[in-house]
Amino acid sequence: MSDTDLANDGGIKLVMAVVRPDKLGDVKRSLAETGAPSLTVTNVSGRGSQPAKKGQWRGEEYTVDLHQKVKIECVVSDIPADDVVDAIQEGAATGEPGDGKVFVIDVEDAVQIRTGERGRDAV
């Protein structure tokens, strides 16, 4: 089997997404249906196109422009990265500003710590 017959042209891809925390369950379900083997989830905060919120506390006005999000990272070699992107987009979409973004990054190498396997075998 040649590299062109393999998912991701024989390479390893990191699919990273930043989405709303309340959509995490839907994204996980969608990824499981796609067959994505594993993922890492981190709580993050940031700002983008979602508008800032103004509030008042003890008579003082404040602005919240960093919104709580979750970052999902999924490294794939046997599953096409485009399928993972579609699954995340399907699970995370609300149609409102602040739904998030998905990034696909080439991974140069991977090493499994326990076995020492490298490359696609490590994933």
GROMACS elastic network, one bead per residue, 0.5 to 0.9 nm:
[ bonds ]
;  ai    aj funct       b0    kb
    1     4     6  0.81784   500
    1     5     6  0.62197   500
    1     6     6  0.75101   500
    2     5     6  0.53961   500
    2     6     6  0.69217   500
    2     9     6  0.87137   500
    2    10     6  0.79761   500
    3     6     6  0.52421   500
    3     7     6  0.81165   500
    3     8     6  0.84848   500
    3     9     6  0.52271   500
    3    11     6  0.79816   500
    4     7     6  0.77044   500
    4     8     6  0.80724   500
    4    10     6  0.65553   500
    5     8     6  0.89028   500
    5     9     6  0.68483   500
    5    10     6  0.75957   500
    6     9     6  0.53963   500
    6    11     6  0.82214   500
    6    77     6  0.83518   500
    6    78     6  0.71105   500
    6    79     6  0.88517   500
    6    80     6  0.86841   500
    7    10     6  0.58431   500
    7    11     6  0.75098   500
    7    12     6  0.87906   500
    7    76     6  0.88059   500
    7    77     6  0.63402   500
    7    78     6  0.53634   500
    7    79     6  0.57239   500
    7    81     6  0.79002   500
    8    11     6  0.53588   500
    8    12     6  0.67993   500
    8    13     6  0.72131   500
    8    76     6  0.84317   500
    8    77     6  0.65616   500
    8    78     6  0.76653   500
    8    79     6  0.75478   500
    8    80     6  0.54494   500
    8    81     6  0.65415   500
    8    82     6  0.86355   500
    9    12     6  0.86564   500
    9    77     6  0.89774   500
    9    80     6  0.88680   500
   10    77     6  0.70860   500
   10    78     6  0.82512   500
   10   120     6  0.80755   500
   11    76     6  0.86768   500
   11    77     6  0.61564   500
   11    78     6  0.89313   500
   11   106     6  0.75382   500
   11   107     6  0.75410   500
   11   108     6  0.82468   500
   11   119     6  0.83810   500
   11   120     6  0.72942   500
   12    75     6  0.69981   500
   12    76     6  0.58055   500
   12    78     6  0.83919   500
   12    81     6  0.88503   500
   12   105     6  0.87217   500
   12   106     6  0.62676   500
   12   107     6  0.52986   500
   12   108     6  0.73483   500
   12   109     6  0.76092   500
   12   110     6  0.83286   500
   12   119     6  0.76106   500
   12   120     6  0.65712   500
   12   123     6  0.80688   500
   13    74     6  0.82281   500
   13    75     6  0.56639   500
   13    76     6  0.54286   500
   13    77     6  0.64494   500
   13    80     6  0.86490   500
   13    81     6  0.64973   500
   13   104     6  0.65944   500
   13   105     6  0.56459   500
   13   107     6  0.53758   500
   13   108     6  0.87505   500
   14    73     6  0.67582   500
   14    74     6  0.57511   500
   14    76     6  0.65091   500
   14    81     6  0.79346   500
   14   103     6  0.80314   500
   14   104     6  0.57272   500
   14   105     6  0.50356   500
   14   106     6  0.62818   500
   14   107     6  0.62995   500
   15    72     6  0.79914   500
   15    73     6  0.57495   500
   15    74     6  0.51755   500
   15    75     6  0.62094   500
   15    76     6  0.77465   500
   15    81     6  0.67794   500
   15    84     6  0.73008   500
   15    85     6  0.70644   500
   15   102     6  0.69915   500
   15   103     6  0.57453   500
   15   105     6  0.64126   500
   15   106     6  0.89108   500
   16    71     6  0.69453   500
   16    72     6  0.55948   500
   16    74     6  0.64383   500
   16    75     6  0.85658   500
   16    85     6  0.88179   500
   16   101     6  0.83581   500
   16   102     6  0.56807   500
   16   103     6  0.50940   500
   16   104     6  0.63462   500
   16   105     6  0.78765   500
   17    70     6  0.80636   500
   17    71     6  0.55313   500
   17    72     6  0.51024   500
   17    73     6  0.65458   500
   17    74     6  0.87714   500
   17    85     6  0.85269   500
   17    88     6  0.76437   500
   17   100     6  0.71399   500
   17   101     6  0.55806   500
   17   103     6  0.61238   500
   17   104     6  0.87169   500
   18    44     6  0.83430   500
   18    69     6  0.63654   500
   18    70     6  0.55908   500
   18    72     6  0.63486   500
   18    73     6  0.89584   500
   18    99     6  0.82524   500
   18   100     6  0.51748   500
   18   101     6  0.55097   500
   18   102     6  0.65996   500
   18   103     6  0.88305   500
   19    22     6  0.85423   500
   19    23     6  0.70495   500
   19    24     6  0.74785   500
   19    69     6  0.55861   500
   19    70     6  0.55124   500
   19    71     6  0.65326   500
   19    72     6  0.78681   500
   19    88     6  0.89223   500
   19    92     6  0.64659   500
   19    93     6  0.88543   500
   19    98     6  0.77391   500
   19    99     6  0.57755   500
   19   101     6  0.68448   500
   19   102     6  0.85194   500
   20    23     6  0.55246   500
   20    24     6  0.70541   500
   20    67     6  0.89119   500
   20    68     6  0.73167   500
   20    70     6  0.62552   500
   20    71     6  0.89427   500
   20    92     6  0.72703   500
   20    98     6  0.73445   500
   20    99     6  0.61451   500
   20   100     6  0.68809   500
   21    24     6  0.54742   500
   21    25     6  0.85374   500
   21    43     6  0.81761   500
   21    68     6  0.71620   500
   21    69     6  0.53381   500
   21    70     6  0.54475   500
   21    71     6  0.89363   500
   22    25     6  0.72002   500
   22    26     6  0.83980   500
   22    69     6  0.88538   500
   22    92     6  0.88584   500
   23    26     6  0.53373   500
   23    27     6  0.62467   500
   23    28     6  0.87224   500
   23    91     6  0.68001   500
   23    92     6  0.53762   500
   23    93     6  0.81577   500
   23    94     6  0.88090   500
   23    99     6  0.89830   500
   24    27     6  0.50829   500
   24    28     6  0.61033   500
   24    29     6  0.85856   500
   24    41     6  0.89598   500
   24    70     6  0.75622   500
   24    72     6  0.86832   500
   24    91     6  0.79141   500
   24    92     6  0.73732   500
   25    28     6  0.51577   500
   25    29     6  0.61946   500
   25    30     6  0.86051   500
   25    91     6  0.81830   500
   26    29     6  0.51344   500
   26    30     6  0.61271   500
   26    31     6  0.85992   500
   26    88     6  0.85533   500
   26    90     6  0.84349   500
   26    92     6  0.67780   500
   27    30     6  0.50429   500
   27    31     6  0.60665   500
   27    32     6  0.85378   500
   27    87     6  0.69710   500
   27    88     6  0.53655   500
   27    89     6  0.79369   500
   27    90     6  0.74804   500
   27    92     6  0.58748   500
   28    31     6  0.51003   500
   28    32     6  0.61137   500
   28    33     6  0.86840   500
   28    39     6  0.87227   500
   28    87     6  0.88796   500
   28    88     6  0.81290   500
   28    91     6  0.77553   500
   29    32     6  0.51352   500
   29    33     6  0.63654   500
   29    34     6  0.88016   500
   29    87     6  0.88601   500
   29    91     6  0.76504   500
   30    33     6  0.52033   500
   30    34     6  0.64499   500
   30    35     6  0.88906   500
   30    84     6  0.88084   500
   30    87     6  0.52448   500
   30    88     6  0.67834   500
   30    90     6  0.72174   500
   30    91     6  0.57851   500
   31    34     6  0.50082   500
   31    35     6  0.63162   500
   31    36     6  0.54818   500
   31    37     6  0.84339   500
   31    38     6  0.89962   500
   31    83     6  0.89110   500
   31    84     6  0.66181   500
   31    87     6  0.55960   500
   31    88     6  0.67694   500
   31    91     6  0.82897   500
   32    35     6  0.50584   500
   32    36     6  0.58289   500
   32    37     6  0.75861   500
   32    38     6  0.88966   500
   32    87     6  0.89206   500
   33    36     6  0.77764   500
   33    87     6  0.82644   500
   34    79     6  0.83532   500
   34    83     6  0.69906   500
   34    84     6  0.69405   500
   34    87     6  0.68021   500
   35    38     6  0.89792   500
   35    79     6  0.75622   500
   35    84     6  0.87438   500
   36    39     6  0.78451   500
   36    74     6  0.76006   500
   36    75     6  0.85897   500
   36    76     6  0.73413   500
   36    79     6  0.69459   500
   36    84     6  0.70029   500
   37    74     6  0.82466   500
   37    75     6  0.85758   500
   37    76     6  0.78973   500
   37    79     6  0.89145   500
   38    73     6  0.87260   500
   38    74     6  0.63238   500
   38    75     6  0.75337   500
   38    76     6  0.86149   500
   39    72     6  0.66580   500
   39    73     6  0.55305   500
   39    75     6  0.73157   500
   40    71     6  0.79803   500
   40    72     6  0.56682   500
   40    73     6  0.50945   500
   40    74     6  0.65680   500
   41    70     6  0.65370   500
   41    71     6  0.55917   500
   41    73     6  0.65358   500
   42    69     6  0.86037   500
   42    70     6  0.55684   500
   42    71     6  0.51080   500
   42    72     6  0.66566   500
   42    73     6  0.85479   500
   43    68     6  0.73924   500
   43    69     6  0.61496   500
   43    71     6  0.63280   500
   44    67     6  0.84572   500
   44    68     6  0.60834   500
   44    69     6  0.52399   500
   44    70     6  0.54887   500
   44    71     6  0.64865   500
   45    66     6  0.57066   500
   45    67     6  0.52525   500
   45    69     6  0.53774   500
   45    70     6  0.77415   500
   46    65     6  0.77516   500
   46    67     6  0.54095   500
   46    68     6  0.67906   500
   46    69     6  0.71686   500
   47    50     6  0.67533   500
   47    51     6  0.83908   500
   47    52     6  0.83322   500
   47    65     6  0.61681   500
   47    66     6  0.50237   500
   47    67     6  0.60432   500
   47    68     6  0.88513   500
   47    98     6  0.83689   500
   48    51     6  0.79259   500
   48    65     6  0.88288   500
   48    66     6  0.86202   500
   48    67     6  0.88977   500
   48    97     6  0.87097   500
   48    98     6  0.69893   500
   48   100     6  0.83991   500
   49    97     6  0.60786   500
   49    98     6  0.61348   500
   50    65     6  0.84154   500
   50    67     6  0.82658   500
   50    96     6  0.85356   500
   50    97     6  0.51563   500
   50    99     6  0.84925   500
   51    65     6  0.72486   500
   51    97     6  0.80473   500
   51    98     6  0.83810   500
   52    63     6  0.65785   500
   52    64     6  0.56239   500
   52    66     6  0.76290   500
   52    67     6  0.83673   500
   53    62     6  0.84806   500
   53    63     6  0.57106   500
   53    64     6  0.51434   500
   53    65     6  0.64830   500
   54    61     6  0.70462   500
   54    62     6  0.57806   500
   54    64     6  0.62313   500
   54    65     6  0.86208   500
   55    60     6  0.83669   500
   55    61     6  0.56784   500
   55    62     6  0.53373   500
   55    63     6  0.62683   500
   55    64     6  0.77567   500
   56    59     6  0.61002   500
   56    60     6  0.54107   500
   56    62     6  0.59321   500
   56    63     6  0.86303   500
   57    60     6  0.53278   500
   57    61     6  0.64572   500
   57    62     6  0.75388   500
   58    61     6  0.84203   500
   64    67     6  0.73527   500
   67    98     6  0.88144   500
   69   100     6  0.83705   500
   74    84     6  0.82039   500
   75    81     6  0.86374   500
   75   107     6  0.83918   500
   75   123     6  0.71829   500
   76    79     6  0.58371   500
   76    80     6  0.73171   500
   76    81     6  0.66789   500
   76    84     6  0.85160   500
   76   120     6  0.85921   500
   76   123     6  0.68812   500
   77    80     6  0.71900   500
   77    81     6  0.80114   500
   77   120     6  0.60344   500
   77   121     6  0.88813   500
   77   123     6  0.67584   500
   78    81     6  0.89698   500
   78   120     6  0.81344   500
   78   123     6  0.87330   500
   79    82     6  0.85259   500
   79    83     6  0.71844   500
   79    84     6  0.76180   500
   80    83     6  0.54012   500
   80    84     6  0.68445   500
   80    85     6  0.89579   500
   81    84     6  0.50860   500
   81    85     6  0.62111   500
   81    86     6  0.86481   500
   81   104     6  0.73622   500
   82    86     6  0.61240   500
   82    87     6  0.85808   500
   82   104     6  0.87072   500
   83    86     6  0.50977   500
   83    87     6  0.61860   500
   83    88     6  0.87084   500
   84    87     6  0.50572   500
   84    88     6  0.62364   500
   84    89     6  0.85595   500
   85    88     6  0.52127   500
   85    89     6  0.60951   500
   85    90     6  0.85250   500
   85   102     6  0.68131   500
   85   103     6  0.82900   500
   85   104     6  0.81044   500
   86    89     6  0.50735   500
   86    90     6  0.60039   500
   86    91     6  0.85712   500
   87    90     6  0.51068   500
   87    91     6  0.61611   500
   87    92     6  0.85384   500
   88    91     6  0.51686   500
   88    92     6  0.59085   500
   88    93     6  0.83130   500
   88   102     6  0.78668   500
   89    92     6  0.52879   500
   89    93     6  0.58054   500
   89   101     6  0.85712   500
   89   102     6  0.78739   500
   90    93     6  0.58459   500
   91    94     6  0.87874   500
   92    99     6  0.65519   500
   92   100     6  0.78448   500
   93    96     6  0.79292   500
   93    99     6  0.59822   500
   93   100     6  0.84090   500
   94    97     6  0.84731   500
   94    98     6  0.89568   500
   94    99     6  0.64461   500
   95    98     6  0.88514   500
   95    99     6  0.71395   500
   96    99     6  0.62340   500
   97   100     6  0.80596   500
   98   101     6  0.86859   500
  107   110     6  0.74483   500
  108   119     6  0.82351   500
  109   118     6  0.69752   500
  109   119     6  0.52606   500
  109   120     6  0.81861   500
  109   122     6  0.89772   500
  110   117     6  0.81796   500
  110   118     6  0.54836   500
  110   120     6  0.73702   500
  110   121     6  0.85513   500
  110   122     6  0.60045   500
  110   123     6  0.69493   500
  111   114     6  0.89297   500
  111   115     6  0.84578   500
  111   116     6  0.60223   500
  111   117     6  0.56875   500
  111   119     6  0.65564   500
  111   121     6  0.85847   500
  111   122     6  0.55070   500
  111   123     6  0.80164   500
  112   115     6  0.58116   500
  112   116     6  0.51855   500
  112   117     6  0.53260   500
  112   118     6  0.64969   500
  112   119     6  0.87794   500
  112   121     6  0.83990   500
  112   123     6  0.74854   500
  113   116     6  0.54168   500
  113   117     6  0.77232   500
  113   122     6  0.86967   500
  114   117     6  0.82506   500
  115   118     6  0.89558   500
  115   122     6  0.83718   500
  116   122     6  0.78060   500
  117   120     6  0.85816   500
  117   121     6  0.60207   500
  117   122     6  0.50252   500
  117   123     6  0.88078   500
  118   121     6  0.58619   500
  118   123     6  0.81323   500
  119   122     6  0.54920   500
  119   123     6  0.69800   500
  120   123     6  0.52929   500
